Amino acid sequence: MLSSISAAVGRLLISEPFMMDPNFKRSVILLTEYSEDGAMGFILNHLSEFLLGDILPDLSYSEIPVFIGGPVAANTLHFIHRCPEKIDGGVELGDGVYWGGNFETVSELIANYQLQSDEIRFFTGYSGWTSSQLDDEIKEDSWIVASNANVETIFTCDEDNLWRQSVIGLGQRYAHIANFPENPALN
């Protein structure tokens, strides 16, 4: 099932349908770093039980959901956004999606109700790979690399169906796996 597209910043990693690691089961990950030193990204479809106000009680607007970015450094907070005109200092990942930026500005925008939850995503922790680890996992068919990462996919409000929709978006070659059961014994 290996995709002919190589991993790169701004691309999506889609876990194979029977991945048993609970950290990555049916995951869609946005790659934020990819080099010979390793890779990093955020899981887009694992919603945590927390809202931003639970983690940062000083912010008056607490209704923004927080996602589990991955198992590494779970005590850290990261964000991606699609509003560089409001938040400076972010790194463009492609297609109008930015990683990080001036957090004081973000806090101020949230406190003044000038930043909506469909413009920004917060993550606790991240997904990380050492040098060549991700490449090896791709060769072992643990991940499918998709080039179709776009703003609507990344900032979807339907994270429960993101894995399935991302697989279908890969085209005819992969569409059939979107209906595979999570447990192959149930097939």
C-alpha positions in Angstrom: 0.0 0.0 0.0 3.0 2.3 -0.1 2.3 5.6 -1.7 4.7 6.8 -4.4 4.6 10.2 -2.8 7.4 10.8 -0.4 7.0 12.4 3.0 7.4 16.2 3.2 6.3 19.2 5.3 2.7 19.9 4.8 1.7 16.4 3.7 -0.6 14.1 5.5 0.3 10.7 6.9 -2.6 8.3 7.1 -2.2 5.2 9.3 -2.8 1.8 7.7 -6.2 0.4 8.7 -5.0 -2.2 11.1 -2.3 -0.2 13.0 -2.7 -1.4 16.6 -0.6 1.3 18.3 -3.3 3.1 20.3 -1.4 6.4 19.8 -1.8 6.2 16.0 -4.8 4.0 15.4 -6.8 5.4 12.4 -4.7 8.6 12.6 -4.2 11.4 10.1 -1.0 13.4 10.9 0.0 16.7 9.4 3.8 16.8 9.0 5.4 20.0 10.3 9.1 18.9 10.0 10.8 16.4 7.8 14.6 16.2 7.3 17.4 13.8 7.6 17.4 14.4 11.3 13.8 13.2 11.7 10.2 14.2 11.4 7.5 15.8 13.5 3.8 16.3 13.1 0.4 16.6 14.8 -2.5 14.1 14.8 -5.5 15.9 13.4 -8.2 13.6 14.5 -7.6 12.6 18.1 -9.7 15.1 20.1 -8.7 15.4 23.8 -11.2 15.8 26.6 -10.0 19.3 27.2 -10.9 22.7 26.0 -8.3 25.4 25.8 -9.6 27.2 28.9 -9.0 23.9 30.9 -5.3 24.1 30.0 -4.9 27.9 30.0 -7.4 29.2 32.5 -6.3 32.8 32.1 -7.9 32.9 28.7 -11.5 34.1 28.8 -12.6 32.1 25.7 -12.4 28.5 26.7 -14.5 26.7 24.0 -11.7 26.0 21.6 -11.1 22.2 21.6 -7.6 20.7 22.1 -6.3 17.7 20.2 -3.8 15.1 21.2 -0.9 15.9 18.8 1.0 12.7 19.7 2.6 10.8 22.5 5.8 12.9 22.6 6.1 15.8 25.2 2.4 15.6 26.1 2.9 18.4 28.6 3.6 20.9 25.7 1.0 23.0 23.8 1.4 23.7 20.0 -0.9 25.3 17.4 -1.4 25.5 13.7 -3.6 28.2 12.1 -4.8 29.6 8.8 -4.8 33.3 9.6 -1.3 34.8 9.1 -2.9 38.2 8.7 -3.8 38.0 12.4 -0.9 35.9 13.8 2.7 36.7 12.8 5.7 34.6 13.1 4.3 31.3 12.0 6.0 28.8 9.6 4.1 28.2 6.4 3.5 24.5 5.9 1.7 25.0 2.6 -1.8 25.8 1.3 -2.3 28.6 3.7 -1.6 26.6 6.8 0.9 27.9 9.4 2.6 26.3 12.4 3.1 28.4 15.5 3.5 32.2 15.7 3.3 34.9 18.3 1.5 33.3 21.3 0.9 36.7 23.0 -1.1 37.7 19.9 -3.0 34.4 19.9 -3.9 34.9 23.6 -5.1 38.5 22.9 -7.1 37.5 19.9 -8.8 34.7 21.9 -9.5 36.9 24.9 -11.1 39.5 22.5 -13.2 36.9 20.6 -11.3 37.7 17.4 -10.1 34.1 16.7 -12.6 31.4 15.9 -12.0 27.6 16.5 -12.1 27.0 12.7 -9.0 29.2 12.3 -6.7 27.5 14.8 -6.0 24.1 16.2 -4.3 23.4 19.5 -2.4 20.2 20.3 -0.9 18.7 23.4 2.3 16.9 22.5 3.4 15.9 19.1 4.3 12.9 17.0 8.0 12.5 16.4 10.4 10.2 14.5 14.1 9.9 14.7 16.4 10.0 11.6 15.0 7.6 9.0 12.4 6.1 11.4 9.5 7.5 9.5 10.9 6.5 6.1 11.3 2.9 7.5 7.7 2.9 8.7 6.5 4.1 5.3 8.5 1.3 3.6 6.8 -1.2 6.0 3.4 0.1 4.9 2.5 1.6 8.3 1.7 4.9 6.7 0.3 6.2 3.5 1.6 9.6 2.4 -1.1 11.9 0.9 -0.4 15.1 -1.0 -4.0 16.2 -0.7 -3.7 18.2 2.5 -5.7 21.3 2.3 -7.1 23.8 4.7 -10.6 22.3 4.7 -9.2 18.8 5.5 -6.8 20.1 8.2 -9.4 22.3 9.9 -12.4 20.0 9.5 -15.1 19.9 12.2 -15.7 16.2 11.4 -12.5 14.7 12.9 -14.4 11.4 13.6 -14.6 10.7 9.9 -11.2 12.4 8.9 -9.3 9.1 8.6 -12.0 7.5 6.4 -12.4 10.6 4.2 -8.6 11.0 3.8 -8.3 7.4 2.6 -11.2 7.8 0.1 -9.5 11.0 -1.0 -6.4 9.0 -2.1 -8.4 7.6 -5.0 -9.6 4.3 -6.3 -6.5 2.4 -5.4 -7.1 3.0 -1.7 -10.8 3.6 -1.4 -11.7 0.0 -0.5 -9.7 0.1 2.8 -11.8 3.0 4.1 -14.5 0.3 5.0 -12.1 -2.1 6.7 -13.2 -2.8 10.3 -10.8 -1.6 13.0 -10.5 -5.2 14.2 -9.6 -7.6 11.3 -11.1 -10.5 13.2 -14.5 -8.9 12.6 -14.0 -9.0 8.9 
